[in-house]
């Protein structure tokens, strides 16, 4: 479904695979604008009446993930929870649930990237979530070796 120009406009690239701590989606932010986009998705999820489909956002490609939905769920406490809800030939289906406070916490975790600081951050927990999400900005060869 990607058009011919999608490679040049890709801002957030991801890949599902087996990481050091289990199944992992590694998201590579290609620019400060990509970090801002991810932060804005988290902020929007705080009060979104419907799930936000990350995998359908402009400039986002996550290999091995068919669907990644951000869902506002008031009853889950301050921490986000990521659940694997299914799988197809196109990839994993994942629901990421958090309360408004949880989405605010996640938005804060990517603030350093919005400010242009390189590094990486885990946004989920291997002890509570079906899949880990790691986000990386400004690290050389971030997409390789997953």
N, C-alpha and C positions, 0 to 999 in steps of 0.2 A: 503494500500500500504506500510505500515511500515514493516520493516523486524524485525526479532526476537531481533536483537541487538540494535534497535532504542532507547529503553529506556536508555541504558547505555551510548549512545553517544549524547543524547539530551542536547544541550547547550542553546538553546533559547526555552522556553516553554511559550505558550500564551493561552489566553482564551477570547472569545467574550462573553459579557454579559452586564447587566445593571449596570452601575457604579453610583457614587454619582452625576455626572454631565450629565448623559445620556448614550447612547450606547458607550461601551468602549472595546477596546482590551488592555488587560494588558499583557505585555511581561515581563517575568522573565528571567534575564540573570544569568545563573548558574555558571559562572566563568568569570575571566578577559578575557579569550579567546573568550567567547561569546560576551562580550562587544566589543572586537576588531573586531569580525565578523560583528556585527551590524554597527559599525563605517565604516568598509571597504565597506559594501553594500551601505551606504550613499555616500561615496567618489566615488565609481564606478558609482552610478546613475548620478553624475554630467555630465558625457559625454557619457552615454550609448545610443547607437543608437536604442536599443529595450528595452522594459520594463524588469525590473529585477523582477523575481517571487520569493519573499521572502519565500513563503510557499513551494517552491520546493528546497530550499537550504538545504544542509546537516546539520543535527543537529537541524533543526527548526520544531516545531510542534505548531500550533495555533488551538486549539479546537474551532469549530464554525465558522472558516474562511476557505473557499475553496480556495480563491485566494487573495493574497495581492501583488499588483504590484507597483514597484517604477518606476515613469515615469519622465524623464527629459523634462520639458516644459518651454522654455525660456520666454514665455509671461506671466507667473503668478506672476512675482515680486519676492521679496526676501523671502516671506513666503510660506511654504508648504500648500497644500490643500488636504484633504482626502475626497474622494467621494465614497459613496456606489453605486455600479453599478448594483447590482443584488443579488439574493439569490437563493440557491438550497437546496436540502435536506442535502447536505454536509456542507452548511454554507454560510456566506456572501462572496460577491465578492467586493473587495475594490481597488480603484486606489488612490495612493498617488502621487501627482504631485508637483514638485518644480523646480525652476530654478537652474542652477549650484550653484549660491550663496545660495539658499535655502538649497540645499543638504549639502553645507559646514557648514551652521549654525547648521543643525541637527547633523552632525558629531561632531561638537564642544560641543553640549549638552550632548553627551555621553562620553566625554573625562574623566570626573571624575571617571566614572566606569572603563574605561581602566586603570586608575591609581590606581584602587583598592578601591576607596572610596564608601562606601555603601550609598544608598539613592534611591529616585525615581524622575522621571522627566516626565512631560507631554510634548509630542512632537507635539500635535495638539491643536486646540482651540475650546472650546464648542460653541463659537459664530460664527465660520466660517466653521466648518467641520461637516460632517454627523456623524462621529464616532470619539471618542477620542482615542488616543494611549498613554498609560502610560507605561514607562519602569522602571523596578525595578532591583536593584542589591544589594545583601548582606543584605536584610531585612528579618528578621525571618517571617515565615508564609506568605510570599508575595503572594503565589498562592492561599492561602485559603481566604475565605470571600469575594470573588468577587461577 
